[in-house]
Amino acid sequence: MARFLRIHEGDNIDCIRMDELQLREPVGDEVRVRVEAFGLNYGDLDLMADDYPFTLERPSLFGDEAAGVVDAVGPDVTTVAIGDRVGTLPWMNVGYGVNGEYAFCPEEYVAPTPDSVSSEQAAAIWVPYLTAYYALHTAAGVTPDDFVLNCAASSSAGIGATQIAKLAGATVIGTSRTMANADFISETGADYVIATGEEDVAARILEISDGRGARIAYDPIGGPLTQQYADALADRGIIFLYGTMANLPTVVPINELINHRAIMQPHSVYQYIDDPELRAEGIAFVHDGLADGRLQPVVDRVFDFDDYRSAFEYQVAAVGRRGKIVIRT
C-alpha cells in the first residue's frame, strides 16, 4: 500500500484527500518512481475547478512534477533503469498524476536529474523551465536585443523565465504587485522591476527600453494587467498568456496589437511536449543548464506530506511567494 493525493468531488482544495491505495507494478513502457518530493502548480487549482485543458473522472490522481528514484520498470522500458534519479515532465497525464509516495509515468516523460540538484529542487524544474523554454526560444526566438516583460517574476515560473532569458542575453523587466519583492526579483536575475500596483507600467517599460518596448511579454496573470502593458509592446511583439491568476476576464487589446503588429498567444507546455524532437531539445537545454549551474531552481517552502493541506493553502494565498512550493514525501 502507498499514499497518494487524489481529487474528489468539489472545486477547491477541500476536494483533495490523502488516499491509501494498493501499489501496482508498472506495465508496458511505464516507469515507477519512488517519489521524494513533488511541486505544486497553479494549474492544480484550475484542474480542481474543471477549468483546464483536460478533465478528470473523480476520484483521480493529479499533479505534474515529481522527483525521486526509479524503483520498477515495465517490460518495454529501454531508456530508464532502476536506481536512476529522475523527474517527471508535464504532459496531458490524465490518470497519471504524480502527487504521492509513488508516481507512474511513460518512460518518454521522465528526465534525468543532475547530481548537483537536490530532490526538492528537482521538483521545481520541468514545469517552469520547459514552459519558459518553449515560449522564449521555440516560439519567440529570444535574442540579446530583446526586452522581455516577465510578469509575476518572483514565482517559480517567473524565475525560470528570467534565467532562460538572461542566458540568451536579453534584458528582463520583472513585475510584482508591489516593490516588496523587488530585491528578490533583482537577485534572481531581472535587470529592472516594475510594481504593477504602484506605477504606470507601459510608461516604465518605454522608459527602460528607450521607447522600443518589450518584444516578449510572458504573462501568467492576464485580466487587467494585460491592458496595463499592451501599449508598450515592441513592433511585432508577442504576449504569451500562460495563466489566468487574475481570475478576471482577459480582454484582448485589439487596437494596441494592431498598432504594434503584435499578437497574443495562449501558451502551454502541453502544446510542445508531445513532439519527440521538441521534447528532446527542451530536456537537453534544461539539463545542461542545471548541470553547469546556469539554471538554478528556487524553492520557496518545503512541506511534509502529512501537512499537504497547509501547502495548498499557502499556494492559494499567494502572498510573498518566492519560488516553488514543494511537498516532501
Buried (B, 14 or more C-beta within 10 A) or exposed (E): EBBBBBBEEEEEBEBBBBBEBEBEEBEEBBBBBBBBBBBBBBBBBBBBEEEBEEEBEBBBBBBBBBBBBBBBBBEEBEEBEEEBBBBBBBBEBEEBBBBBBBBBBBBBBBBBBBEEBBBBBBBBBBBBBBBBBBBBBBBBEBEEEBBBBBBBBBBBBBBBBBBBBBBBEBBBBBBBBEBEBBEBBBEBBBBBBBBBEEBEBBEBBBEBBEEBBBBBBBBBBBBEBBBBBBBBBBEEBBBBBBBBBBEEEBEEBEEBBEEBEBEBBEBBBBBBBEEEEBBEBBBEBBBEBBBEEEBBBBBBBBBEBEEBBEBBEBBEEEEEBBBBBBBBB
